Amino acid sequence: MKAKELDDKFEEGKRVLENFNLSKARRPNQEQKRVNVDFPQWMIQSLDKEAKRLGVPRQSIIKIWLAERLQKSSQL
């Protein structure tokens, strides 16, 4: 299908997603890579306490806090 045909189909309010292979779609710079980090026991306990308070997994707290710090550092 040519881009013009796809545009026309979209503008007419017809479904266009079936024209794409979404199984191979990727979000740039969002690919995951597993890393191992060792933390002292007191940090794990503090992370778990905060995660429980917020109702999220420990990993989420770590990701959020790291992302916030990295964004803050890049603004300096």
N, C-alpha and C positions, 0 to 999 in steps of 0.2 A: 504494500500500500504506500502510495506517495504521501508526502507531508501535507500537501494541499487537501487530499482526500480525508486524511485524518483530522485536519483542522475543520473541514466542513462538517464531518460527522460529529465532532465535539460541539461545534457551534449549534448544531441542530438538537443538541441534548441527548444524543445517542451514546451508548456505552462504547468506550474506546479502550478500556483496560485489557480486554481480551486480546488486543493487538500487541501486547507487550509481554515479555517473558520476565515476570517479577521474581522468579526464583533466583535470578542472577543479579538482581538489583542490590546495590551497595550504597551506603551513605559515606561520602568521603570523610576521612579522618575519624571515623567512628568504629573501625574494625577493632575487635577485641584481641588482646594478647595477655596470656596468663603470666603472672609474675609471683614469686614467693618473697615474702618479707617477714623477717623475724621481729617481733615486738616483745618488750618486757611484759611480764605478767600484769603489772599495775596498769599498763596501757590497754591491754586486752580487757581488763575488768572495767576500766573507765569507758571504753568504746561500747562494751556490752550494755553497760548501764544507760548510756545515752541512746543507744539503738533501741533498747526496751522502752525507754521513755517516749521515743518518737514512733515506736511500732514499726520499725524497719530493720532489715538485717544489718549486721556489723559491716559487711562489705559496702553497703550503701552509704553509711556514715563516712567510711574511709574515702570513697570515691568523691562524695560531695565536698568534704573538707579539702581534699587535695586539689580538686578542680577550682574551688574558691581561692585557694592560696596561689595557684598557678595563674589564674586570671588577674589577681591583685598584683602579682609580681610582674606580669607582662605590661601592666598599665604604668609602671614606674618609669 
